[in-house]
């Protein structure tokens, strides 16, 4: 039986930030294109026995249970409260001077809040349309379920294949007080150096129940010519904690999208992203954090190196939703621009509909300083060698931070493609 083939897909407006800006700079969203004729041939390895550990509807059931608990502690507004809100909106709508303008974002956010549905509020970083395509391409879903109080570790490896789409769809559900560690590695099959018309990636949904801790580590070490799509959709209940660590090394184009609903009080999200761009590679990141619960905390830290004629856009949005009093959120990015031909866009955004919150954002972006190059030149390094050193340093860090042996080997393989003899640096550790 012949493998199914894809039709051409052109996702315009993917990974869109919630409150868009003036479009002149073209940084509100991304365009993801998938050529026609690619085989749907997922090449996915899963650590046993986790593939059969949970049912396909496990995530939906967990979200339904969370809906019941949330409704019990968040009753519907009274008729009097609704009347006051409607009166205020009517006054704003008819105001000719001094009224409060309601943006499309505000209208959409209000509609979602009034629906009182956790399912409607749940979102994907690359948007629902792209996520649906990834689930279709993946076929069977990998379900990792940690029962209450249990500790579970699982690994998923996605291998890119020429002229094919290889995607893993993963649901990670941690019960009350459970600990779940998920490692995802995206690499090229059979040690390939370059692949044409290869699309690889993952779509991951995470549910952290009350007091649960979930760690997701994703290493992407694809070779030249491939396209990577990384989608995450996260939910945290009361005192739930989610830690995400992403490393983006290879691929011609990579699209990273993450959306998180910190619904429970004192829930927590930490994101640590490292990325490398060189040649004419493109990097796109979209992060959306909705802080609903009281005393929630979020932290986004991104560190990258851009060389050659590479380009990158990072959109980071922290949304303090009404009622999230006592919450804190921060986002910061550090970008080293190695060459003059690179293009960098950084869009840190804070949305606030609550008074008692603390939000911080910042970015440090700069070229390698002349005095640094002069110092390295005095030690016998040319400018080209110095630039290669900055690039390889990030790959070295990926090896040191690898979550497991498979991730480490993928990082080493990428480093050897980047710089012959790269793995020799780690022989003594082995």
JOPECOR-V968795 format. One record per pair of residues at least 24 apart in sequence whose ideal C-beta (glycine too) atoms are under 7 Angstrom apart, sorted by the first residue. I is the first residue (numbers start at 1). J is the second residue. If there is no record, write none. Layout:
BEGIN
i:I j:J
i:I j:J
END
This chain:
BEGIN
i:3 j:39
i:3 j:40
i:3 j:41
i:4 j:40
i:5 j:37
i:5 j:38
i:5 j:39
i:6 j:34
i:6 j:36
i:6 j:38
i:6 j:40
i:6 j:165
i:7 j:36
i:8 j:34
i:8 j:35
i:8 j:36
i:9 j:34
i:9 j:133
i:11 j:129
i:11 j:130
i:14 j:126
i:14 j:127
i:14 j:130
i:15 j:125
i:15 j:126
i:15 j:127
i:15 j:255
i:15 j:257
i:15 j:284
i:15 j:286
i:16 j:127
i:17 j:286
i:17 j:315
i:17 j:317
i:17 j:347
i:17 j:349
i:18 j:105
i:18 j:288
i:18 j:317
i:18 j:319
i:18 j:351
i:19 j:103
i:19 j:105
i:19 j:349
i:19 j:351
i:25 j:345
i:27 j:313
i:27 j:315
i:27 j:345
i:27 j:347
i:30 j:255
i:30 j:284
i:32 j:130
i:32 j:229
i:32 j:255
i:34 j:199
i:35 j:197
i:38 j:163
i:38 j:164
i:38 j:165
i:38 j:197
i:38 j:199
i:39 j:163
i:39 j:164
i:40 j:137
i:40 j:165
i:41 j:161
i:41 j:164
i:41 j:166
i:42 j:138
i:42 j:139
i:42 j:166
i:42 j:167
i:42 j:168
i:43 j:158
i:43 j:159
i:43 j:161
i:43 j:166
i:43 j:189
i:44 j:156
i:44 j:157
i:44 j:158
i:44 j:168
i:45 j:157
i:46 j:142
i:46 j:156
i:47 j:154
i:47 j:155
i:50 j:144
i:50 j:154
i:51 j:142
i:53 j:143
i:53 j:144
i:53 j:145
i:54 j:143
i:54 j:144
i:54 j:145
i:54 j:171
i:54 j:173
i:55 j:143
i:56 j:141
i:56 j:143
i:58 j:143
i:58 j:145
i:58 j:171
i:58 j:173
i:59 j:171
i:59 j:173
i:59 j:205
i:59 j:207
i:62 j:173
i:62 j:207
i:62 j:209
i:63 j:118
i:63 j:119
i:63 j:122
i:63 j:207
i:63 j:235
i:66 j:118
i:66 j:237
i:67 j:118
i:70 j:118
i:70 j:263
i:76 j:116
i:118 j:263
i:121 j:261
i:122 j:233
i:122 j:235
i:122 j:261
i:123 j:233
i:123 j:259
i:123 j:288
i:124 j:231
i:124 j:233
i:124 j:257
i:124 j:259
i:125 j:231
i:125 j:232
i:125 j:233
i:125 j:257
i:125 j:258
i:125 j:259
i:125 j:286
i:125 j:287
i:125 j:288
i:126 j:229
i:126 j:231
i:126 j:255
i:126 j:257
i:130 j:229
i:130 j:231
i:131 j:203
i:131 j:231
i:134 j:167
i:134 j:169
i:134 j:201
i:134 j:203
i:134 j:229
i:134 j:231
i:135 j:169
i:135 j:203
i:137 j:165
i:137 j:167
i:138 j:167
i:138 j:168
i:138 j:169
i:138 j:203
i:141 j:169
i:141 j:171
i:142 j:168
i:142 j:169
i:142 j:170
i:143 j:171
i:144 j:170
i:144 j:172
i:144 j:180
i:144 j:182
i:145 j:173
i:146 j:174
i:146 j:175
i:146 j:178
i:146 j:179
i:146 j:180
i:147 j:175
i:147 j:178
i:148 j:175
i:148 j:176
i:148 j:177
i:148 j:178
i:149 j:177
i:149 j:178
i:150 j:178
i:151 j:179
i:152 j:180
i:153 j:181
i:154 j:182
i:155 j:183
i:155 j:404
i:155 j:406
i:156 j:184
i:157 j:185
i:157 j:406
i:158 j:186
i:158 j:200
i:158 j:202
i:159 j:187
i:159 j:188
i:159 j:189
i:160 j:188
i:160 j:189
i:160 j:195
i:160 j:198
i:160 j:200
i:160 j:222
i:160 j:226
i:161 j:189
i:161 j:198
i:162 j:195
i:162 j:196
i:162 j:197
i:162 j:198
i:163 j:197
i:164 j:198
i:165 j:199
i:166 j:200
i:167 j:200
i:167 j:201
i:167 j:202
i:167 j:203
i:168 j:202
i:169 j:203
i:170 j:202
i:170 j:204
i:171 j:205
i:172 j:204
i:172 j:206
i:172 j:214
i:173 j:207
i:174 j:207
i:174 j:208
i:174 j:209
i:174 j:212
i:174 j:214
i:175 j:209
i:175 j:212
i:176 j:209
i:176 j:210
i:176 j:211
i:176 j:212
i:177 j:211
i:177 j:212
i:178 j:212
i:179 j:213
i:180 j:214
i:181 j:215
i:182 j:215
i:182 j:216
i:183 j:217
i:183 j:403
i:183 j:404
i:183 j:407
i:184 j:218
i:185 j:219
i:185 j:406
i:185 j:407
i:185 j:410
i:186 j:220
i:186 j:222
i:186 j:228
i:187 j:221
i:187 j:222
i:187 j:410
i:188 j:222
i:188 j:223
i:188 j:226
i:191 j:413
i:192 j:223
i:193 j:223
i:193 j:417
i:194 j:223
i:194 j:224
i:194 j:225
i:195 j:223
i:195 j:225
i:195 j:226
i:196 j:225
i:198 j:225
i:198 j:226
i:199 j:227
i:200 j:226
i:200 j:228
i:201 j:228
i:201 j:229
i:201 j:230
i:202 j:230
i:202 j:231
i:203 j:231
i:204 j:231
i:204 j:232
i:205 j:233
i:206 j:234
i:206 j:235
i:206 j:242
i:207 j:235
i:208 j:235
i:208 j:236
i:208 j:237
i:208 j:240
i:208 j:241
i:208 j:242
i:209 j:237
i:209 j:240
i:210 j:237
i:210 j:238
i:210 j:239
i:210 j:240
i:210 j:264
i:211 j:239
i:211 j:240
i:212 j:240
i:213 j:241
i:214 j:242
i:215 j:243
i:216 j:244
i:217 j:245
i:217 j:403
i:218 j:246
i:219 j:247
i:219 j:398
i:219 j:402
i:219 j:407
i:219 j:410
i:219 j:411
i:220 j:247
i:220 j:248
i:220 j:249
i:220 j:250
i:220 j:251
i:220 j:254
i:221 j:249
i:221 j:250
i:221 j:410
i:221 j:411
i:221 j:413
i:221 j:414
i:222 j:250
i:222 j:251
i:223 j:250
i:223 j:417
i:224 j:252
i:225 j:252
i:226 j:251
i:226 j:252
i:227 j:251
i:227 j:252
i:227 j:253
i:228 j:254
i:229 j:255
i:230 j:255
i:230 j:256
i:230 j:257
i:231 j:257
i:232 j:258
i:233 j:259
i:234 j:260
i:234 j:261
i:234 j:269
i:235 j:261
i:235 j:263
i:236 j:262
i:236 j:263
i:236 j:264
i:236 j:267
i:236 j:269
i:237 j:263
i:237 j:264
i:237 j:267
i:238 j:264
i:238 j:265
i:238 j:266
i:238 j:267
i:238 j:293
i:239 j:264
i:239 j:266
i:239 j:267
i:240 j:264
i:240 j:267
i:241 j:268
i:242 j:269
i:243 j:270
i:244 j:271
i:245 j:272
i:246 j:273
i:247 j:274
i:247 j:398
i:248 j:275
i:248 j:276
i:248 j:283
i:249 j:276
i:249 j:395
i:249 j:398
i:249 j:414
i:250 j:414
i:252 j:281
i:253 j:282
i:254 j:283
i:254 j:284
i:255 j:284
i:256 j:284
i:256 j:285
i:257 j:286
i:258 j:287
i:259 j:288
i:260 j:289
i:260 j:290
i:261 j:290
i:261 j:292
i:262 j:289
i:262 j:290
i:262 j:291
i:262 j:292
i:262 j:293
i:262 j:296
i:262 j:298
i:263 j:292
i:263 j:293
i:264 j:293
i:265 j:293
i:265 j:294
i:265 j:295
i:266 j:293
i:266 j:295
i:266 j:296
i:267 j:293
i:267 j:296
i:268 j:296
i:268 j:297
i:269 j:298
i:270 j:299
i:271 j:299
i:271 j:300
i:271 j:301
i:272 j:301
i:273 j:302
i:274 j:303
i:274 j:304
i:274 j:394
i:274 j:397
i:274 j:398
i:275 j:304
i:276 j:304
i:276 j:305
i:276 j:391
i:276 j:394
i:276 j:395
i:277 j:304
i:277 j:306
i:277 j:307
i:277 j:310
i:277 j:312
i:278 j:307
i:278 j:308
i:278 j:310
i:278 j:391
i:279 j:308
i:279 j:309
i:279 j:310
i:280 j:308
i:280 j:309
i:280 j:310
i:281 j:310
i:282 j:311
i:283 j:312
i:284 j:313
i:285 j:314
i:285 j:315
i:286 j:315
i:287 j:315
i:287 j:316
i:287 j:317
i:288 j:317
i:289 j:317
i:289 j:318
i:289 j:319
i:289 j:329
i:290 j:319
i:290 j:321
i:291 j:318
i:291 j:319
i:291 j:320
i:291 j:321
i:291 j:324
i:291 j:327
i:291 j:329
i:292 j:321
i:292 j:323
i:292 j:324
i:293 j:324
i:294 j:324
i:294 j:325
i:294 j:326
i:294 j:327
i:295 j:326
i:295 j:327
i:296 j:324
i:296 j:327
i:297 j:327
i:297 j:328
i:298 j:329
i:299 j:330
i:300 j:331
i:301 j:332
i:302 j:333
i:303 j:334
i:304 j:335
i:305 j:336
i:305 j:338
i:305 j:390
i:305 j:391
i:305 j:394
i:306 j:335
i:306 j:337
i:306 j:338
i:306 j:342
i:306 j:344
i:307 j:338
i:307 j:339
i:307 j:342
i:307 j:387
i:307 j:391
i:308 j:339
i:308 j:341
i:309 j:341
i:309 j:342
i:310 j:342
i:311 j:342
i:311 j:343
i:312 j:344
i:312 j:345
i:313 j:345
i:314 j:346
i:314 j:347
i:315 j:347
i:316 j:347
i:316 j:348
i:316 j:349
i:317 j:349
i:317 j:351
i:318 j:350
i:318 j:359
i:319 j:351
i:320 j:351
i:320 j:352
i:320 j:353
i:320 j:354
i:320 j:357
i:320 j:359
i:321 j:353
i:321 j:354
i:322 j:353
i:322 j:354
i:323 j:354
i:324 j:354
i:324 j:357
i:325 j:354
i:325 j:356
i:326 j:356
i:327 j:357
i:328 j:357
i:328 j:358
i:329 j:359
i:330 j:360
i:330 j:361
i:331 j:361
i:332 j:361
i:332 j:362
i:332 j:363
i:333 j:363
i:334 j:364
i:335 j:365
i:336 j:368
i:336 j:390
i:337 j:365
i:337 j:366
i:337 j:367
i:338 j:368
i:338 j:387
i:338 j:390
i:338 j:391
i:339 j:387
i:392 j:418
i:392 j:419
i:392 j:422
i:396 j:425
i:399 j:426
END
